[in-house]
C-alpha cells in the first residue's frame, strides 16, 4: 500500500493548490501538519498560474493500493 500526504491550500486567485508528500512518517499529528502548513503560507515560497499560496484549506493522507499484472508481450 502506498501513502501520500496531501496538503491543500487556497491561492490568491481563489483556487486550490495541493502539495503531495510521498511516504509520510507514521503517526503524524494534526498539530504537526498544521505547523508545517502555516510555515509554508508564512514563507510565501510557492506560486504558480493559480496564484501564490495564501491560506490553509485542509490536509489528508491518501492510501492507494496498486496491483500490477504482467501482460507485456514480447
Backbone as CSV, one residue per row, in Angstrom:
resi,resn,N_x,N_y,N_z,CA_x,CA_y,CA_z,C_x,C_y,C_z
1,UNK,0.841,-1.169,0.000,0.000,0.000,0.000,0.893,1.241,0.000
2,UNK,0.535,2.214,-0.790,1.274,3.459,-0.911,0.486,4.573,-0.226
3,UNK,1.175,5.390,0.540,0.535,6.528,1.191,1.156,7.820,0.711
4,UNK,0.317,8.841,0.581,0.795,10.192,0.317,0.057,11.147,1.252
5,UNK,0.750,12.183,1.654,0.141,13.254,2.439,-0.153,14.387,1.473
6,UNK,-1.405,14.802,1.416,-1.805,15.914,0.560,-2.061,17.135,1.427
7,UNK,-1.319,18.203,1.165,-1.509,19.480,1.851,-2.251,20.394,0.889
8,UNK,-3.447,20.798,1.261,-4.298,21.601,0.381,-4.322,23.053,0.860
9,UNK,-4.100,23.961,-0.088,-4.053,25.384,0.214,-4.992,26.142,-0.718
10,UNK,-5.380,27.337,-0.299,-6.114,28.273,-1.145,-5.093,29.263,-1.682
11,UNK,-5.221,29.600,-2.968,-4.298,30.560,-3.579,-4.910,31.951,-3.612
12,UNK,-4.091,32.923,-3.975,-4.562,34.305,-4.073,-5.622,34.477,-5.151
13,UNK,-5.713,33.520,-6.067,-6.723,33.558,-7.121,-7.988,32.791,-6.727
14,UNK,-8.039,32.284,-5.474,-9.212,31.552,-5.013,-9.258,30.101,-5.454
15,UNK,-8.181,29.598,-5.993,-8.093,28.202,-6.449,-7.490,27.342,-5.340
16,UNK,-7.563,26.024,-5.548,-6.940,25.090,-4.616,-5.614,24.617,-5.192
17,UNK,-4.587,24.633,-4.365,-3.268,24.131,-4.740,-2.913,23.018,-3.765
18,UNK,-2.422,21.892,-4.286,-2.117,20.748,-3.440,-0.646,20.384,-3.552
19,UNK,0.012,20.266,-2.396,1.378,19.752,-2.331,1.277,18.312,-1.857
20,UNK,1.949,17.399,-2.545,1.884,15.981,-2.220,3.234,15.511,-1.708
21,UNK,3.213,14.812,-0.575,4.431,14.284,0.030,4.314,12.772,0.073
22,UNK,5.229,12.089,-0.609,5.239,10.629,-0.634,5.718,10.062,0.691
23,UNK,5.150,8.940,1.072,5.572,8.163,2.246,5.740,9.029,3.499
24,UNK,4.665,9.660,3.961,4.794,10.468,5.173,5.132,9.603,6.380
25,UNK,5.779,10.201,7.362,6.167,9.428,8.544,4.904,8.949,9.266
26,UNK,4.994,7.788,9.881,3.834,7.270,10.615,3.519,8.160,11.820
27,UNK,2.293,8.125,12.241,1.839,8.818,13.452,1.963,10.336,13.393
28,UNK,1.800,10.914,12.211,1.757,12.372,12.120,0.537,12.882,12.876
29,UNK,0.682,14.025,13.508,-0.461,14.615,14.203,-0.979,15.815,13.416
30,UNK,-2.219,16.170,13.681,-2.803,17.341,13.036,-2.017,18.594,13.394
31,UNK,-1.523,18.667,14.627,-0.747,19.832,15.058,0.556,19.964,14.272
32,UNK,1.228,18.847,14.031,2.480,18.876,13.253,2.210,19.330,11.824
33,UNK,1.159,18.789,11.242,0.811,19.146,9.866,0.443,20.623,9.782
34,UNK,-0.359,21.087,10.718,-0.780,22.488,10.716,0.416,23.422,10.851
35,UNK,1.358,23.077,11.710,2.546,23.920,11.904,3.334,24.054,10.600
36,UNK,3.516,22.942,9.896,4.243,22.971,8.622,3.474,23.797,7.590
37,UNK,2.164,23.615,7.546,1.359,24.354,6.576,1.385,25.855,6.867
38,UNK,1.333,26.229,8.126,1.411,27.647,8.490,2.757,28.239,8.075
39,UNK,3.824,27.468,8.211,5.148,27.923,7.786,5.186,28.125,6.274
40,UNK,4.601,27.198,5.528,4.564,27.319,4.061,3.824,28.585,3.655
41,UNK,2.692,28.862,4.290,1.931,30.074,3.971,2.745,31.317,4.340
42,UNK,3.351,31.317,5.524,4.093,32.493,6.000,5.318,32.802,5.147
43,UNK,6.015,31.762,4.672,7.243,31.970,3.885,6.953,32.401,2.455
44,UNK,5.739,32.117,1.965,5.309,32.555,0.633,6.307,32.170,-0.464
45,UNK,6.712,30.899,-0.494,7.697,30.460,-1.476,7.095,29.730,-2.678
46,UNK,5.829,29.367,-2.603,5.201,28.635,-3.707,4.179,29.516,-4.407
47,UNK,4.279,29.563,-5.722,3.266,30.239,-6.524,3.245,29.597,-7.896
48,UNK,2.182,29.818,-8.604,2.043,29.246,-9.939,0.963,29.987,-10.693
49,UNK,0.471,29.398,-11.770,-0.553,30.064,-12.582,-1.828,30.388,-11.793
50,UNK,-2.093,29.631,-10.727,-3.290,29.861,-9.921,-3.034,30.846,-8.786
51,UNK,-1.858,31.481,-8.774,-1.532,32.452,-7.739,-0.651,31.867,-6.655
52,UNK,-0.306,32.697,-5.690,0.530,32.264,-4.565,-0.342,31.614,-3.499
53,UNK,0.256,30.721,-2.728,-0.456,30.086,-1.623,-0.747,31.154,-0.574
54,UNK,-2.026,31.231,-0.142,-2.395,32.291,0.790,-3.072,31.810,2.072
55,UNK,-3.611,30.578,2.079,-4.303,30.083,3.267,-4.362,28.562,3.260
56,UNK,-4.567,27.995,4.431,-4.712,26.542,4.574,-6.147,26.148,4.244
57,UNK,-6.290,25.105,3.459,-7.623,24.584,3.143,-7.875,23.257,3.863
58,UNK,-6.872,22.349,3.849,-7.047,21.055,4.509,-5.842,20.167,4.268
59,UNK,-5.884,19.004,4.896,-4.816,18.023,4.721,-5.425,16.633,4.855
60,UNK,-4.818,15.687,4.152,-5.305,14.312,4.248,-4.213,13.349,3.832
61,UNK,-4.309,12.138,4.382,-3.438,11.052,3.950,-4.265,10.164,3.046
62,UNK,-3.715,9.861,1.880,-4.396,9.034,0.901,-3.660,7.705,0.802
63,UNK,-4.399,6.620,1.000,-3.855,5.268,0.843,-4.228,4.767,-0.545
64,UNK,-3.257,4.151,-1.204,-3.519,3.635,-2.545,-2.886,2.271,-2.667
65,UNK,-3.662,1.343,-3.140,-3.136,0.001,-3.370,-3.092,-0.243,-4.869
66,UNK,-1.932,-0.654,-5.360,-1.741,-0.894,-6.784,-1.453,-2.384,-6.987
67,UNK,-2.192,-2.980,-7.904,-1.948,-4.357,-8.285,-1.541,-4.362,-9.753
68,UNK,-0.333,-4.824,-10.019,0.159,-4.849,-11.385,-0.026,-6.255,-11.962
69,UNK,-0.340,-6.289,-13.253,-0.491,-7.543,-13.969,0.589,-7.619,-15.040
70,UNK,1.176,-8.777,-15.191,2.205,-8.989,-16.202,1.526,-9.364,-17.508
71,UNK,1.227,-8.355,-18.322,0.544,-8.587,-19.583,1.386,-8.166,-20.778
72,UNK,2.653,-7.878,-20.548,3.539,-7.431,-21.632,3.737,-8.562,-22.629
73,UNK,3.811,-8.167,-23.879,4.083,-9.149,-24.930,5.490,-8.968,-25.445
74,UNK,6.047,-10.030,-25.944,7.436,-9.986,-26.430,7.529,-9.396,-27.794
